[in-house]
């Protein structure tokens, strides 16, 4: 009799424990479903990782002193390696004959130093002199013909600060620090009481096979394309235009069955570099966009260019029930990104409720 009661008590306890586990699992599942999941996509060098870092600054924790210390050598390396690339291009284009005689020693110094060197007064002075040198300027104007991250302009213009003793990277420096994304990086934010989870994945071609199967339940896809890259070619393939590649990739993502229920948000990024470039580079001069009708130098050229590329992206959408939400952005401008993300947040939350 006692043994039977003991067995019954054990069964009841086991059943209670099982119900508690099920309740915990259900609560965890509900919490997971309430989470807003954002997938950040785009071709390499589009600026998507800068958007990702902006989200951290806007909605996450500020950079710690340790993190600033980790970014500092990246700034040094980005600055030195970029000047090395421009010097190499200067020689390849035959513009080394245009380099001022007083800058030849500076040029030799930068060529010979390790790109991971700390930027001291001597190196910083050399970079500062070269950045305004006639031969270097001629090569820079032809940057569409070689691989260079255009946003390095910021570091060249800030070289007086960067070469000081005790330099420590700022949050703005961090935004522009370039480390190629490989694999998947995740950040979590609590925004107005809602849990957001954002994923940044590698943008280069060899990274893309990692994307699709992992993210079939995302609330929204934010696709980032660089407006300024209409006349540039891929890092991985010198025969492919970067903007063409971005449009093709957007078509693949937009029409993929895994993202049928996800909101689709398009960021036409690097508007500042685009505005600067079209002062002297005609969009129609790039063969894939020879049908562009704007007149270089006209007051409406910028707006016509934006509308032209927006149409190129939106017309690849084959789902007539899908709305493409678009924004023109400058990923390095925190205020711009905040305004855009506030607008996107409403779209994303509305989409989550509907689904």
C-alpha positions in Angstrom: 0.0 0.0 0.0 2.8 2.4 1.0 4.7 1.5 -2.1 1.7 2.3 -4.3 1.2 5.7 -2.7 4.9 6.4 -3.1 4.7 5.6 -6.9 1.6 7.8 -7.3 3.3 10.7 -5.6 6.3 10.3 -7.9 4.1 10.3 -11.0 2.3 13.4 -9.8 5.6 15.2 -9.1 6.9 14.1 -12.5 3.7 15.4 -14.2 3.9 18.7 -12.4 7.6 19.1 -13.4 6.7 18.3 -17.0 3.9 20.9 -17.0 6.3 23.5 -15.6 8.9 22.8 -18.2 6.3 23.0 -20.9 5.1 26.4 -19.5 8.7 27.7 -19.5 9.2 26.5 -23.1 6.0 28.1 -24.2 6.9 31.4 -22.4 10.3 31.3 -24.1 8.7 30.6 -27.5 6.3 33.6 -27.0 9.2 35.8 -26.0 11.2 34.7 -29.1 8.2 35.4 -31.3 7.8 38.9 -29.9 11.4 39.7 -30.7 11.9 41.9 -33.8 14.6 40.3 -36.0 16.4 42.5 -38.5 18.7 41.1 -41.2 21.2 43.6 -42.6 22.2 42.7 -46.1 24.1 44.3 -49.0 27.1 43.8 -51.3 30.6 44.3 -50.0 31.6 47.9 -49.2 28.0 49.1 -49.2 28.3 50.6 -45.7 26.0 48.1 -44.1 28.5 47.3 -41.3 28.6 51.1 -40.6 24.8 51.1 -40.2 25.3 48.1 -37.9 27.7 50.1 -35.7 25.5 53.1 -35.8 22.7 51.0 -34.2 25.1 50.1 -31.4 25.9 53.7 -30.8 22.3 54.9 -31.0 20.6 52.1 -29.0 23.3 50.1 -27.3 26.2 50.8 -25.0 28.8 53.5 -25.8 32.3 52.4 -26.7 34.3 51.5 -23.6 37.9 52.6 -23.2 39.1 49.1 -23.9 37.1 49.1 -27.2 38.5 52.5 -28.2 41.9 51.0 -27.7 41.0 48.1 -29.9 39.8 50.4 -32.7 42.9 52.7 -32.6 45.3 50.3 -34.4 42.5 49.6 -37.0 42.4 53.4 -37.8 46.2 53.5 -38.1 46.1 50.4 -40.5 43.2 51.8 -42.6 44.9 55.1 -43.0 48.4 53.8 -43.9 47.2 51.0 -46.2 44.9 53.4 -48.1 47.7 55.8 -48.7 49.9 52.9 -49.9 47.1 51.9 -52.3 46.9 55.5 -53.7 50.7 55.7 -54.1 50.7 52.4 -56.0 47.9 53.7 -58.3 49.8 57.0 -58.7 52.7 55.1 -60.1 50.5 52.7 -62.2 48.8 55.7 -63.9 52.1 57.5 -64.5 51.2 60.3 -62.1 54.4 59.8 -60.1 56.0 62.4 -62.4 53.5 64.9 -61.1 54.4 64.3 -57.4 56.1 67.4 -56.0 59.9 66.9 -55.4 59.6 67.9 -51.8 57.1 65.0 -51.3 59.3 62.2 -52.8 60.8 61.4 -49.4 57.3 61.3 -47.8 56.2 59.0 -50.6 59.1 56.7 -50.0 58.5 56.6 -46.3 54.9 55.5 -46.6 55.8 52.9 -49.2 58.4 51.3 -46.9 56.6 51.4 -43.5 54.5 48.5 -42.3 50.8 49.2 -42.6 50.3 48.2 -39.0 52.7 50.8 -37.8 51.5 53.4 -35.2 51.0 56.8 -36.9 53.5 59.2 -35.2 54.3 62.8 -36.1 56.7 61.7 -38.9 54.3 59.3 -40.6 51.3 61.7 -40.1 53.2 64.6 -41.6 54.0 62.5 -44.6 50.4 61.4 -45.1 49.2 65.0 -44.7 51.6 66.3 -47.3 50.8 63.5 -49.8 47.1 64.0 -49.4 47.3 67.4 -51.0 50.1 66.5 -53.5 49.2 67.1 -57.2 50.2 63.6 -58.3 48.2 61.9 -55.5 45.2 64.1 -56.3 45.3 63.0 -59.9 45.3 59.4 -58.9 42.5 59.9 -56.4 40.3 61.4 -59.1 40.7 58.1 -60.9 39.7 56.0 -57.8 36.9 54.2 -59.7 39.8 52.4 -61.6 41.3 50.8 -58.5 40.1 49.4 -55.2 39.9 51.9 -52.4 37.4 52.6 -49.6 36.3 56.2 -50.3 35.4 57.0 -46.7 39.1 57.0 -45.8 39.0 60.7 -46.8 37.8 61.2 -43.2 41.0 59.8 -41.7 43.2 61.8 -44.1 41.4 65.0 -43.2 41.7 64.1 -39.5 45.4 63.2 -39.6 46.5 66.1 -37.4 44.4 64.6 -34.5 45.3 60.9 -35.4 49.1 61.5 -35.3 49.1 63.1 -31.9 50.7 61.3 -29.0 48.1 59.5 -26.9 45.5 59.4 -29.7 42.5 57.3 -28.9 39.8 56.4 -31.5 36.5 58.2 -31.1 33.0 56.8 -31.8 33.1 58.5 -35.3 36.5 57.0 -36.0 35.0 53.6 -35.1 32.1 54.1 -37.5 34.6 54.5 -40.3 37.0 51.8 -39.3 37.0 49.1 -41.9 37.3 45.4 -41.0 35.8 43.1 -43.6 32.8 41.3 -42.1 33.1 37.5 -42.2 30.4 35.2 -40.9 27.5 36.5 -38.8 27.6 39.2 -36.2 24.6 39.7 -33.8 23.6 42.7 -31.6 20.6 43.1 -29.4 18.8 46.3 -28.4 15.9 47.3 -26.3 14.1 50.1 -28.2 11.0 51.7 -26.6 10.3 48.5 -24.7 10.7 46.2 -27.7 13.5 43.7 -28.1 15.3 44.0 -31.4 17.9 41.6 -32.7 20.1 42.6 -35.7 22.3 40.4 -37.8 25.1 41.6 -40.0 26.5 39.1 -42.4 29.5 39.1 -44.8 28.8 41.0 -48.0 31.4 39.5 -50.3 30.3 36.8 -52.7 32.0 33.9 -50.9 30.0 34.8 -47.7 26.5 34.7 -49.2 25.9 31.0 -49.1 25.8 31.4 -45.3 22.8 33.7 -45.4 19.5 32.3 -46.5 19.0 29.1 -44.5 19.7 30.9 -41.2 17.1 33.7 -41.6 13.8 32.4 -42.8 11.9 34.0 -39.8 13.3 37.6 -39.8 10.8 40.4 -39.3 12.5 42.7 -41.8 15.4 42.8 -44.3 17.4 46.0 -44.5 19.3 46.0 -47.8 22.1 48.5 -48.1 23.4 49.7 -51.5 26.0 52.3 -52.1 24.8 55.1 -54.5 28.4 56.3 -55.1 29.6 53.0 -56.5 27.8 53.3 -59.9 31.2 53.6 -61.7 33.2 51.1 -59.6 33.9 47.4 -60.0 33.9 44.6 -57.4 36.8 43.8 -55.2 36.3 40.1 -56.1 35.6 40.6 -59.8 37.1 43.5 -61.8 34.7 42.8 -64.6 31.5 43.4 -62.7 30.0 46.8 -61.8 29.3 47.2 -58.1 25.9 48.8 -58.6 24.8 46.1 -61.1 25.9 43.5 -58.5 23.9 45.2 -55.8 20.8 45.3 -58.0 21.2 41.6 -58.9 21.7 40.7 -55.2 18.6 42.7 -54.2 16.6 40.9 -56.8 17.7 37.6 -55.3 16.8 38.6 -51.8 13.6 40.5 -52.6 12.2 37.5 -54.6 13.5 34.8 -52.3 10.7 32.5 -50.9 12.4 32.7 -47.4 11.6 36.4 -47.2 8.1 36.3 -48.5 6.7 37.5 -45.1 9.5 39.9 -44.2 9.3 43.6 -44.6 11.8 44.8 -47.3 13.6 48.1 -46.6 16.1 49.6 -49.0 18.8 52.0 -47.9 20.4 53.9 -50.8 23.6 54.7 -48.8 26.6 57.0 -49.2 24.6 59.9 -50.4 27.4 62.3 -49.4 30.0 60.5 -51.6 27.4 60.3 -54.4 26.7 64.0 -54.3 30.4 64.8 -54.4 31.1 62.3 -57.2 28.4 63.5 -59.5 30.0 67.0 -59.5 32.4 65.7 -62.1 31.4 62.1 -63.0 28.5 61.5 -65.3 26.3 58.5 -64.4 25.6 57.8 -68.1 29.4 57.4 -68.7 29.1 54.0 -66.9 28.0 51.6 -69.6 25.3 49.8 -67.6 23.6 53.1 -66.9 24.1 54.8 -70.3 20.3 55.3 -70.5 20.4 57.8 -67.7 19.0 61.1 -69.1 20.2 63.7 -66.5 22.5 66.5 -67.6 25.7 66.7 -65.6 25.9 70.0 -63.8 22.1 70.7 -63.8 20.4 71.6 -60.5 18.2 68.5 -60.7 21.0 66.0 -61.5 21.2 64.7 -57.9 17.5 64.1 -57.5 17.2 62.5 -61.0 20.1 60.2 -60.1 18.4 59.1 -56.9 15.1 58.5 -58.7 16.9 56.6 -61.5 18.7 54.1 -59.2 15.7 53.7 -56.9 13.7 52.6 -60.0 16.5 50.2 -61.0 16.1 48.5 -57.6 12.3 48.5 -57.2 11.6 47.3 -60.7 13.3 43.9 -60.0 10.6 43.1 -57.4 8.3 40.4 -58.8 5.9 40.3 -55.9 3.1 42.7 -56.6 1.9 42.5 -53.0 5.3 43.6 -51.6 6.0 47.2 -50.8 9.7 48.3 -50.9 10.3 50.9 -48.3 13.3 53.1 -49.3 15.5 55.7 -47.7 18.5 57.7 -48.9 21.1 57.5 -46.2 24.5 58.5 -45.0 25.7 55.7 -42.7 28.4 57.9 -41.0 25.8 60.6 -40.0 24.3 59.5 -36.7 21.4 61.9 -36.8 20.4 60.8 -40.3 20.6 57.1 -39.3 18.4 57.8 -36.2 15.7 59.6 -38.2 15.7 56.8 -40.8 15.6 54.0 -38.1 12.8 55.8 -36.3 10.8 55.7 -39.5 11.8 52.1 -40.1 10.8 51.1 -36.6 7.2 52.0 -37.3 7.2 50.0 -40.5 8.8 47.0 -38.9 6.5 47.0 -35.9 3.4 47.4 -38.1 4.7 44.5 -40.3 5.2 42.3 -37.2 1.7 42.9 -36.0 0.2 42.1 -39.4 2.1 38.8 -39.6 
